[in-house]
Amino acid sequence: MAKVFTIPVLPDLSRPRKPRSSDVRYIEGQRLIVEAMRYLAQDGGEQNRAAIELLSEHFRTRFRMSDRPLQ
């Protein structure tokens, strides 16, 4: 069995942060997942609960909270 070593690295605060740019495909992916969750909830919320929870977990772990859909 392999061992995992973590070496803590302090962030360099003197380096300027570059602004995040929104990727249209990334935002579109968020929109599609939300639409799929809505469809599953309307089609039968209790029957599709496992699928909705799976999509919800993916949504919460894969996307940045700072991303917003373009309007």
VOPAGU-2260 file (C-alpha; in pm, 1 decimal, decimal comma):
REM VOPAGU-2260
SITE   aa  ch    i         X         Y         Z
SITE  MET   A    0       0,0       0,0       0,0
SITE  ALA   A    1     134,6     342,9     -91,6
SITE  LYS   A    2     189,1     620,7     155,9
SITE  VAL   A    3      75,6     973,4      81,6
SITE  PHE   A    4     286,6    1260,8     200,8
SITE  THR   A    5     156,8    1614,3     214,1
SITE  ILE   A    6     394,3    1904,3     221,0
SITE  PRO   A    7     220,1    2218,6     342,3
SITE  VAL   A    8     297,5    2524,9     134,1
SITE  LEU   A    9     213,6    2873,5     250,1
SITE  PRO   A   10      46,1    3088,9     -16,8
SITE  ASP   A   11     253,8    3369,3    -163,5
SITE  LEU   A   12      50,9    3677,4     -69,1
SITE  SER   A   13     283,0    3915,8    -251,3
SITE  ARG   A   14     179,0    3773,1    -587,7
SITE  PRO   A   15    -121,2    3954,1    -740,5
SITE  ARG   A   16    -432,1    3744,3    -790,9
SITE  LYS   A   17    -552,0    3721,2   -1144,9
SITE  PRO   A   18    -925,5    3763,1   -1195,8
SITE  ARG   A   19   -1128,6    3456,3   -1280,6
SITE  SER   A   20   -1288,9    3460,8   -1618,6
SITE  SER   A   21   -1617,1    3284,5   -1680,9
SITE  ASP   A   22   -1609,9    3004,7   -1935,1
SITE  VAL   A   23   -1936,3    2988,8   -2129,2
SITE  ARG   A   24   -1923,3    2607,0   -2145,1
SITE  TYR   A   25   -1874,4    2588,7   -1767,8
SITE  ILE   A   26   -2177,2    2808,6   -1704,3
SITE  GLU   A   27   -2380,2    2611,1   -1959,0
SITE  GLY   A   28   -2292,4    2291,0   -1772,1
SITE  GLN   A   29   -2428,6    2440,8   -1450,0
SITE  ARG   A   30   -2750,3    2540,7   -1625,2
SITE  LEU   A   31   -2799,5    2195,2   -1774,5
SITE  ILE   A   32   -2751,8    2019,4   -1440,7
SITE  VAL   A   33   -3004,1    2249,8   -1271,8
SITE  GLU   A   34   -3255,4    2195,0   -1553,5
SITE  ALA   A   35   -3208,5    1817,0   -1522,8
SITE  MET   A   36   -3272,8    1835,6   -1147,3
SITE  ARG   A   37   -3589,3    2042,1   -1205,9
SITE  TYR   A   38   -3713,3    1795,6   -1467,4
SITE  LEU   A   39   -3655,2    1498,2   -1238,7
SITE  ALA   A   40   -3830,0    1675,5    -949,8
SITE  GLN   A   41   -4136,9    1757,4   -1163,4
SITE  ASP   A   42   -4149,8    1410,4   -1318,0
SITE  GLY   A   43   -4161,4    1236,9    -979,1
SITE  GLY   A   44   -3962,4    1380,6    -693,9
SITE  GLU   A   45   -3975,9    1082,3    -460,0
SITE  GLN   A   46   -3905,3     825,7    -730,8
SITE  ASN   A   47   -3610,5    1025,0    -864,8
SITE  ARG   A   48   -3469,3    1129,9    -527,3
SITE  ALA   A   49   -3147,2     928,4    -571,0
SITE  ALA   A   50   -3080,8    1080,1    -914,7
SITE  ILE   A   51   -3150,1    1432,7    -787,6
SITE  GLU   A   52   -2915,1    1380,8    -490,9
SITE  LEU   A   53   -2642,6    1253,4    -724,9
SITE  LEU   A   54   -2674,5    1557,9    -951,6
SITE  SER   A   55   -2690,3    1788,6    -650,8
SITE  GLU   A   56   -2370,8    1642,7    -503,8
SITE  HIS   A   57   -2195,7    1679,0    -839,5
SITE  PHE   A   58   -2315,9    2039,0    -868,3
SITE  ARG   A   59   -2195,5    2129,5    -518,7
SITE  THR   A   60   -1852,1    1973,8    -555,6
SITE  ARG   A   61   -1759,5    2056,3    -915,4
SITE  PHE   A   62   -1858,5    2420,4    -960,5
SITE  ARG   A   63   -1728,1    2740,4    -808,3
SITE  MET   A   64   -1970,8    2944,7    -603,9
SITE  SER   A   65   -1845,5    3261,7    -773,5
SITE  ASP   A   66   -1967,3    3152,7   -1117,4
SITE  ARG   A   67   -2284,8    3320,5   -1232,5
SITE  PRO   A   68   -2488,8    3255,6   -1547,0
SITE  LEU   A   69   -2470,1    3520,9   -1813,8
SITE  GLN   A   70   -2794,1    3710,1   -1857,7
